[in-house]
Amino acid sequence: MKKYIFCLMLLSAMANAQQKEIQLYKGSAPGSESWTWKEGINDKNSLKVMTVYNVVHPTLTVLLPDPAVANGTSMIVCPGGGFHFLAINHEGHTVAKALTKMGITVFILKYRTVHIFSDNPFDDMLAAEDPKAWDAEAEPIIPLAIADGREAIAYVRKHATEYKLASDRIGIMGFSAGGMVAASTAFKYTPDNRPDFVAPVYADMAESRQSPLQPDAPPLFLVCATDDDFGFAPHAVSLYNKWYAAKRPVEIHLFGKGGHGFGVGNAANTTYGWIDQFGRWLTTEGLMKAKP
C-alpha cells in the first residue's frame, strides 16, 4: 500500500512538473494596471468548450516533451476566442499534446481578454445580435494581447537555457484571434521578441492589420479552410502573398472543407493531419531536428 501511495505521489509530482504556470509580467501587466476583476474558467456552454475568460494576469503554462524525444524546439500556443475568451483545451492543451509528441516544448499563452459580465462567453458569442459590436469590444484589448505574445517570445528566449531550448528555434502558433496574436509578432519585432517561425491557423489577420515586412521576416506556415465561417481564408492568402513577394519561407494549406475552429484537425474532412505536415515543414526548414 505504501508503495502504491508513493507511486501516486510521484506521478502527481511529474504531472505538476510537466505543467508549470508562469506569470508573464512582474506585477500588473502594462496597460491594464487598473483591472481588478477575477479570471474565470468553465465549460458551461452548448458545446462544452472549456473557456478561460476575464484574463487579467497573462501566464505561460509549460508542457514538456518526453526527454527521450525533446529536440530543443519550442512553441508558444495562443488559443482563440475572439479576445472574449480562450478555448484553452481545444486550441491549447490538445494542440500541446500533439506538439510535445514531436519533441517540442510548449508554452500555452493566456493573453489578456475583454472584461465580460457573463460566465458563458462561448454561447454569448454564438447569440450575439450584432457581431460587429461584439468585435468592436475587442479593439482596445487587441494591442494588449499582441504585447503579451511578444513578451512571451522574449520570456522563452531569455530562459531558453533553463528549459534546454535552442534560442533560435522559438516559434508561435495561434488559432483565430490567437492567430492574430501570433501573426502580429511576425511584424515590427526586436531581436529579443522576434519569433523564429510563425503558424497562424484560421487566423483573423486582415490586410489592414499587416505592416511592411522586415528583411528577416520569420518563416510562415499558414492553415485555413476555404469555407471558414468568418471568411478568414483571404487573410491567409494575403499573408502568403506578402511573404512570397518578399521571397521569405512560407507554406500555405487551404482546405476545401473544415469551417472554422477545427483545431488540430477533424477526421471528418481533409483538415485531419495538418499538424503532422507542420512537423515535416519544421524539419525541412531546419527548425526542428529529425527523429533519429
C-alpha positions, 0 to 999 in steps of 0.5 A: 500500500505504501508503495502504491501511495508513493507511486501516486505521489510521484506521478502527481509530482511529474504531472505538476512538473510537466505543467508549470504556470508562469506569470508573464509580467512582474506585477500588473501587466502594462496597460491594464494596471487598473483591472481588478476583476477575477479570471474565470474558467468553465465549460458551461456552454452548448458545446462544452468548450472549456473557456478561460475568460476575464484574463487579467494576469497573462501566464505561460503554462509549460508542457514538456516533451518526453526527454527521450524525444525533446529536440530543443524546439519550442512553441508558444500556443495562443488559443482563440476566442475572439479576445472574449475568451480562450478555448484553452483545451481545444486550441491549447492543451490538445494542440500541446499534446500533439506538439510535445509528441514531436519533441517540442516544448510548449508554452500555452499563452493566456493573453489578456481578454475583454472584461465580460459580465457573463460566465458563458462567453462561448454561447454569448458569442454564438447569440450575439445580435450584432457581431460587429459590436461584439468585435468592436469590444475587442479593439482596445484589448487587441494591442494588449494581447499582441504585447503579451505574445511578444513578451512571451517570445522574449520570456522563452528566449531569455530562459531558453537555457533553463528549459534546454531550448535552442534560442533560435528555434522559438516559434508561435502558433495561434488559432483565430484571434490567437492567430492574430496574436501570433501573426502580429509578432511576425511584424515590427519585432526586436531581436529579443521578441522576434519569433523564429517561425510563425503558424497562424491557423484560421487566423483573423489577420486582415490586410489592414492589420499587416505592416511592411515586412522586415528583411528577416521576416520569420518563416510562415506556415499558414492553415485555413479552410476555404469555407471558414465561417468568418471568411478568414481564408483571404487573410491567409492568402494575403499573408502568403502573398506578402511573404512570397513577394518578399521571397521569405519561407512560407507554406500555405494549406487551404482546405476545401472543407473544415469551417472554422475552429477545427483545431488540430484537425477533424477526421471528418474532412481533409483538415485531419493531419495538418499538424503532422505536415507542420512537423515535416515543414519544421524539419525541412526548414531546419527548425526542428531536428529529425527523429533519429 
